[in-house]
Amino acid sequence: MNATLPTAEALRTALAALLDGLPPTQAARAVDRLIASYRGTTPTDAPVLRDRSDVAAYAAYRMPATFEAVRACLAALREAAPEWEPATHTDIGGGTGAASWAVAGAWDGPRTTVLDWAEPALALGRELADASGIPGLRAATWERARIGTALELAPTDLVTVSYVLKELTPADRTVLVDAAADAARAVVIVEPGTPDGYDRVIEARDRLVAAGLTVAAPCPHSAACPIEPGKDWCHFSARVSRSSLHRQVKGGSLSHEDEKFSYVVATRFPTGPVRERVTRRPQIRKGQVLLELCTRDEGLRRATVTKRHGELYRAARDTAWGDPWPPPAQRDL
């Protein structure tokens, strides 16, 4: 069962209930500081979320976006391994549990353990999980743990590491990725969709492959990334619905925003990666669609799909950034 939409609605409802009464000006001040940390370049050796005010602001500002980014990554894993289901899940640096909500929306019943070094984040995460009405979330374990060189992981089916590597020193990043590779059958790593976020993902991808895992998504292969370093970066986009509190703390008026992210999914079991993936927003022009693709055999290439391609052209017009190409129904055309 894929409960993604009910889980997304449950998250919005839980956030609204628990954050009702939070003064928007107080939340906005905390968000300003969190944005500075989020966009900065210096790793920290202390939790970014320091107290209840910080955590509440984070939940309103970042949790919905993290949820949608991880949800998109898990959808890619499910596409590559449709028969696989994790029985156990460890959310490293999970904070208030956004990735765990996404996991609960992708599969029924994984036993989740959330590890984070910020007790206020874990406390609010527990509250949100209890308010969710989702059995897997309500049964989750929330543990305080130092995310760094002292990290020890029990064997688990799935590890998620979302928006965490940026907060760590290079040495701690190496330890975390290696620990995840040793402990898990599947590892999902998500970072901001920025050049430096992509660099951290590629560094992690290389270590996962060296540890014997194979890439399931987004790449069509486990070979070196074909993007020339410093020339471009691989990232994707997820649409995020904004609550009224979300709009208040971010000073925005739109009902949605687009979250840019980079990611890698790697596994120790066989998967079916896509043959090609759309790596930029398709350009729809009169009578044609231009697709930027990462391919299994040809590296990066541009495909021009015109009206003369018939059903393939109609499929191209409905294809989105991050989708596999060609679509399943068109792969034999």
C-alpha positions as CSV (number, residue, x, y, z in Angstrom):
1,M,0.0,0.0,0.0
2,N,1.2,3.5,-0.8
3,A,-0.3,5.9,1.7
4,T,1.6,9.0,0.5
5,L,-1.3,11.4,0.1
6,P,-3.0,10.5,3.4
7,T,0.3,10.7,5.1
8,A,1.0,14.2,3.6
9,E,-2.4,15.3,4.8
10,A,-1.9,13.9,8.2
11,L,1.5,15.7,8.5
12,R,-0.2,19.1,7.6
13,T,-2.9,18.4,10.2
14,A,-0.5,17.4,12.9
15,L,1.7,20.4,12.3
16,A,-1.3,22.8,12.4
17,A,-2.6,21.3,15.6
18,L,0.8,21.3,17.5
19,L,2.0,24.7,16.2
20,D,-1.3,26.5,16.7
21,G,-0.7,29.6,18.8
22,L,3.0,29.9,17.9
23,P,3.6,33.6,17.4
24,P,4.5,34.1,13.7
25,T,7.0,36.9,14.6
26,Q,8.8,34.6,17.0
27,A,8.8,31.8,14.5
28,A,10.1,34.1,11.8
29,R,13.1,35.2,13.8
30,A,14.0,31.5,14.5
31,V,13.5,30.8,10.8
32,D,15.9,33.6,9.8
33,R,18.6,32.0,11.9
34,L,17.9,28.6,10.6
35,I,18.0,29.8,7.0
36,A,21.4,31.3,7.6
37,S,22.6,28.0,9.0
38,Y,21.0,26.1,6.1
39,R,22.6,28.2,3.5
40,G,26.0,28.6,5.2
41,T,29.1,26.6,4.4
42,T,30.6,25.9,7.8
43,P,29.7,22.5,9.4
44,T,28.7,22.7,13.0
45,D,29.7,20.6,16.0
46,A,26.5,21.4,17.9
47,P,22.8,20.8,17.1
48,V,21.3,23.4,14.8
49,L,18.0,23.1,16.6
50,R,18.6,24.4,20.1
51,D,15.3,24.7,21.8
52,R,11.5,24.3,21.4
53,S,11.2,27.6,19.6
54,D,13.8,26.6,17.0
55,V,12.2,23.2,16.6
56,A,8.7,24.6,16.1
57,A,10.0,27.1,13.5
58,Y,11.9,24.3,11.8
59,A,8.8,22.1,11.7
60,A,6.8,24.9,10.1
61,Y,9.6,26.0,7.7
62,R,11.5,22.9,6.7
63,M,9.6,19.7,7.6
64,P,7.1,19.8,4.7
65,A,9.8,20.4,2.2
66,T,12.0,17.6,3.6
67,F,9.1,15.2,3.6
68,E,8.3,15.9,-0.1
69,A,12.0,15.6,-1.2
70,V,12.4,12.2,0.6
71,R,9.0,11.1,-0.7
72,A,10.3,11.6,-4.2
73,C,13.4,9.7,-3.5
74,L,11.5,6.8,-2.0
75,A,9.2,6.7,-5.1
76,A,12.3,6.3,-7.2
77,L,13.4,3.4,-5.0
78,R,10.0,1.8,-5.2
79,E,10.1,2.1,-8.9
80,A,13.5,0.4,-9.1
81,A,12.5,-2.3,-6.6
82,P,8.7,-2.6,-6.6
83,E,8.7,-5.9,-4.7
84,W,11.0,-4.9,-1.9
85,E,9.7,-3.6,1.4
86,P,11.8,-2.7,4.4
87,A,10.9,-4.3,7.8
88,T,13.2,-1.9,9.7
89,H,14.2,1.7,9.1
90,T,16.8,4.0,10.7
91,D,16.4,7.7,10.2
92,I,19.9,9.2,10.9
93,G,19.8,12.8,12.1
94,G,16.0,12.6,11.6
95,G,15.1,15.5,13.8
96,T,11.3,15.9,13.9
97,G,10.9,12.8,11.7
98,A,10.1,14.2,8.2
99,A,11.9,11.3,6.5
100,S,10.1,8.8,8.8
101,W,6.8,10.3,7.7
102,A,7.8,9.7,4.1
103,V,8.7,6.1,4.8
104,A,5.4,5.6,6.6
105,G,3.7,6.9,3.4
106,A,5.7,4.5,1.1
107,W,5.3,1.2,3.0
108,D,3.1,-0.2,5.7
109,G,4.8,-1.3,8.9
110,P,8.5,-0.6,8.9
111,R,9.8,-0.4,12.5
112,T,11.4,3.0,12.5
113,T,14.2,4.3,14.8
114,V,14.9,8.0,14.7
115,L,18.4,9.1,15.8
116,D,19.2,12.8,16.5
117,W,21.4,14.7,18.9
118,A,18.8,17.4,19.5
119,E,16.4,16.3,22.3
120,P,13.9,19.2,21.6
121,A,13.6,17.9,18.0
122,L,13.1,14.4,19.1
123,A,10.5,15.5,21.6
124,L,8.4,17.4,19.0
125,G,8.9,14.5,16.6
126,R,7.3,12.2,19.2
127,E,4.4,14.6,19.6
128,L,3.8,14.8,15.9
129,A,4.0,11.0,15.5
130,D,1.5,10.5,18.3
131,A,-0.9,12.9,16.7
132,S,-0.5,11.3,13.2
133,G,-2.9,8.4,13.7
134,I,-0.5,6.3,11.6
135,P,0.5,3.1,13.5
136,G,4.0,2.9,12.1
137,L,4.8,6.4,13.2
138,R,3.2,6.1,16.6
139,A,5.3,2.9,17.2
140,A,8.6,4.6,16.2
141,T,11.6,4.8,18.6
142,W,13.2,8.2,19.2
143,E,16.8,8.0,20.5
144,R,19.3,10.7,21.2
145,A,22.6,9.9,19.5
146,R,25.7,11.8,18.5
147,I,25.8,11.9,14.7
148,G,29.5,11.7,14.1
149,T,32.6,9.6,14.7
150,A,30.9,7.8,17.7
151,L,27.9,6.7,15.7
152,E,27.0,3.0,15.9
153,L,24.2,1.5,13.8
154,A,22.4,-1.8,14.3
155,P,21.7,-3.8,11.1
156,T,18.6,-2.4,9.4
157,D,16.9,-2.7,6.0
158,L,16.7,1.0,5.2
159,V,18.7,4.0,6.3
160,T,17.6,7.6,5.4
161,V,20.0,10.5,5.8
162,S,18.2,13.7,4.8
163,Y,19.7,17.2,4.9
164,V,22.3,16.0,7.5
165,L,25.7,15.8,5.7
166,K,25.9,19.6,5.4
167,E,25.9,19.9,9.2
168,L,28.9,17.6,9.7
169,T,32.6,17.9,9.3
170,P,34.2,15.9,6.4
171,A,35.5,13.3,8.8
172,D,32.1,12.8,10.4
173,R,30.4,12.6,7.0
174,T,32.8,9.8,6.0
175,V,32.0,7.9,9.2
176,L,28.3,8.3,8.8
177,V,28.2,7.1,5.2
178,D,30.4,4.2,5.9
179,A,28.3,3.2,8.9
180,A,25.1,3.4,6.8
181,A,26.7,1.3,4.1
182,D,27.7,-1.4,6.6
183,A,24.4,-1.5,8.4
184,A,21.7,-1.2,5.7
185,R,20.4,-3.0,2.7
186,A,19.2,0.3,1.2
187,V,20.6,3.8,1.8
188,V,18.8,7.0,0.8
189,I,20.8,10.2,1.1
190,V,19.3,13.6,0.4
191,E,20.9,17.1,0.4
192,P,19.9,20.6,-0.8
193,G,19.8,20.9,-4.6
194,T,22.8,23.2,-4.7
195,P,26.3,22.7,-6.2
196,D,27.8,22.0,-2.8
197,G,24.8,19.7,-1.9
198,Y,25.4,17.8,-5.1
199,D,29.1,17.5,-4.3
200,R,28.3,15.9,-0.9
201,V,25.9,13.5,-2.6
202,I,28.5,12.5,-5.1
203,E,31.1,12.0,-2.4
204,A,28.6,9.8,-0.5
205,R,27.7,7.9,-3.7
206,D,31.3,7.1,-4.4
207,R,31.7,5.7,-0.9
208,L,28.6,3.6,-1.1
209,V,29.6,2.1,-4.5
210,A,33.1,1.4,-3.1
211,A,31.5,-0.4,-0.2
212,G,29.7,-2.8,-2.6
213,L,26.3,-1.1,-3.0
214,T,24.8,-0.4,-6.4
215,V,23.0,2.8,-7.4
216,A,19.2,2.4,-7.8
217,A,18.3,6.0,-8.4
218,P,18.4,8.6,-9.7
219,C,21.3,7.5,-11.9
220,P,20.7,4.8,-14.6
221,H,24.1,3.2,-13.6
222,S,26.7,2.9,-10.8
223,A,29.6,4.2,-12.9
224,A,31.1,7.7,-12.4
225,C,28.7,10.6,-12.8
226,P,29.0,12.0,-16.4
227,I,28.7,15.7,-15.2
228,E,32.0,17.5,-15.4
229,P,32.9,18.7,-11.9
230,G,32.3,22.5,-11.5
231,K,30.3,22.8,-14.8
232,D,26.9,21.7,-13.6
233,W,25.2,19.7,-10.9
234,C,22.4,17.1,-10.7
235,H,19.3,18.1,-8.8
236,F,15.6,17.7,-8.8
237,S,12.4,19.5,-7.7
238,A,9.4,18.6,-5.5
239,R,6.2,20.7,-5.1
240,V,5.5,21.6,-1.5
241,S,2.1,22.8,-0.3
242,R,2.3,25.7,2.1
243,S,0.1,26.0,5.2
244,S,-0.9,29.4,6.5
245,L,1.8,29.2,9.2
246,H,4.3,28.2,6.6
247,R,3.4,31.2,4.5
248,Q,3.6,33.5,7.6
249,V,7.0,32.4,8.8
250,K,8.5,32.5,5.2
251,G,6.8,35.8,4.4
252,G,5.3,34.4,1.2
253,S,1.8,34.5,-0.3
254,L,1.8,31.5,-2.7
255,S,0.1,28.3,-1.7
256,H,3.1,26.2,-2.8
257,E,6.8,26.3,-3.3
258,D,9.4,24.1,-5.1
259,E,12.0,22.3,-3.1
260,K,15.3,21.6,-5.0
261,F,17.3,18.6,-3.8
262,S,20.0,16.2,-4.8
263,Y,20.0,12.6,-3.8
264,V,21.3,9.0,-4.2
265,V,19.7,5.7,-3.5
266,A,22.0,2.7,-3.2
267,T,21.2,-0.9,-2.3
268,R,22.7,-4.3,-1.6
269,F,20.0,-6.2,-3.5
270,P,19.2,-6.2,-7.2
271,T,17.1,-3.3,-8.6
272,G,16.0,-2.2,-12.0
273,P,17.3,1.4,-12.5
274,V,15.7,3.4,-15.2
275,R,17.3,3.4,-18.6
276,E,17.3,7.2,-18.8
277,R,16.2,10.0,-16.5
278,V,15.0,13.5,-17.2
279,T,17.5,15.8,-15.4
280,R,16.0,19.2,-16.2
281,R,12.5,20.6,-16.6
282,P,11.4,19.6,-20.1
283,Q,11.2,22.5,-22.7
284,I,7.9,22.4,-24.5
285,R,7.9,24.2,-27.8
286,K,5.6,24.3,-30.8
287,G,5.5,20.7,-32.1
288,Q,8.4,19.4,-30.0
289,V,9.6,18.7,-26.5
290,L,13.3,18.9,-25.6
291,L,14.5,16.5,-22.9
292,E,17.8,16.7,-21.0
293,L,18.7,13.1,-20.1
294,C,21.2,11.1,-18.1
295,T,21.5,7.7,-19.8
296,R,22.8,4.2,-19.0
297,D,25.0,3.9,-22.1
298,E,25.4,7.4,-23.6
299,G,26.1,9.7,-20.6
300,L,24.3,13.0,-20.9
301,R,22.3,13.7,-24.0
302,R,19.4,15.8,-25.3
303,A,16.4,14.2,-26.9
304,T,14.1,16.1,-29.3
305,V,10.6,14.5,-29.4
306,T,8.4,15.8,-32.1
307,K,4.8,15.3,-33.3
308,R,5.9,12.7,-35.8
309,H,6.8,10.4,-32.8
310,G,3.0,10.1,-32.1
311,E,2.3,8.5,-28.7
312,L,5.9,9.2,-27.6
313,Y,5.4,12.9,-28.2
314,R,2.2,12.9,-26.2
315,A,4.1,11.1,-23.4
316,A,6.9,13.6,-23.6
317,R,4.5,16.5,-23.1
318,D,3.3,14.9,-19.8
319,T,6.8,14.0,-18.6
320,A,8.2,15.9,-15.6
321,W,11.7,16.8,-14.3
322,G,13.1,13.7,-12.6
323,D,10.8,11.2,-14.4
324,P,12.2,8.1,-16.1
325,W,12.4,8.1,-19.9
326,P,10.8,6.7,-21.8
327,P,7.6,6.2,-19.7
328,P,6.8,2.5,-19.0
329,A,4.0,2.3,-21.5
330,Q,6.3,3.6,-24.2
331,R,9.5,1.7,-23.6
332,D,8.9,-0.8,-26.5
333,L,8.1,1.9,-29.0
